[in-house]
Amino acid sequence: MPERHGKWKSVYDRFNHWRKDGTINRILQRLQVRLDHDGRIDWDLWCIDGTNVRASRSAAGAASSTGSVTVREFRWPSR
């Protein structure tokens, strides 16, 4: 993050405050209206960036509450 934005904790706290009080949603709504007005939104295209979506700890191989990792094997039915 560029130094001009300040310390990361201050930026994080500001973002959290704006998220909680609805500022981020208002910014995104106004941006959406402006981009739609300019014809820059393709409403037939929907994308979700999941690069920062984290799986649960157990899905990542962490031990379960019993202390062991259970792996289930899926087998396709034979024809």
N, C-alpha and C positions, 0 to 999 in steps of 0.2 A: 504494500500500500504506500502511495507517495507520502512523504513526510508532511506535505502541506495540509493533509487531512488530520494531523495530530496523532496522538497515541492510539494504538489499536483498541485499547479498552474504552477510550472516550467515544470512538467511532461505533464500537459495538453497543455501548450504552445508549447512544443517540438513536441508532437503528432500532434497538429494542423498544425504546420509548415511542418512536414514530410508528412502529408496527402495532403497539398496544393501543395508541390513541387514534389510529386510523389514517394517519398521514400517508403511509406507504400505499394504502388502498386508494386514497384520493389521487395521489400522483399517478398510479397505474391506470385508474379510470380515465383521467384527463388525457393521458398519453394514448390510451386506446381510442378515445373519441377523436383525437386529432389525427392519428394514423388512419383510422377508418374514413374520416372525412377526405383525407388525401388519397384514398384508394390504395393504401400500402399494407392492408391486412387481407390475407387470403383466408376467408372464413371456412373454406373447405379443407384447409390444412391444419391439423392439430398435432403438436409435438410436445412431449414432456421430456425434459432433460433429467435423466435419472443418475447422472454421474456422481451426485452427492447423496444419493439415497443409500442408507446403510441397512444391511440385513440385521436381524436380531443376533445377539451374541451366540446363541446355540447354532444358528445357521452358519456362523463363521467358524464353527468348530470348537467353541468354548464348552467346557464341561457343563453338564446339566446340574440341576439342584441335587441329584443323587451322587454327583461326582464322576459320572462316566459319560462318555459320548456315545450316543446311539446313532448308528447309520442304517437307514433303511434302503434296501435295494429294490429297485423297481424292475420287474421283468414283464416284457410284453407277452400277452397270451399267445400261445402257439396256435397255428391255424391247422 
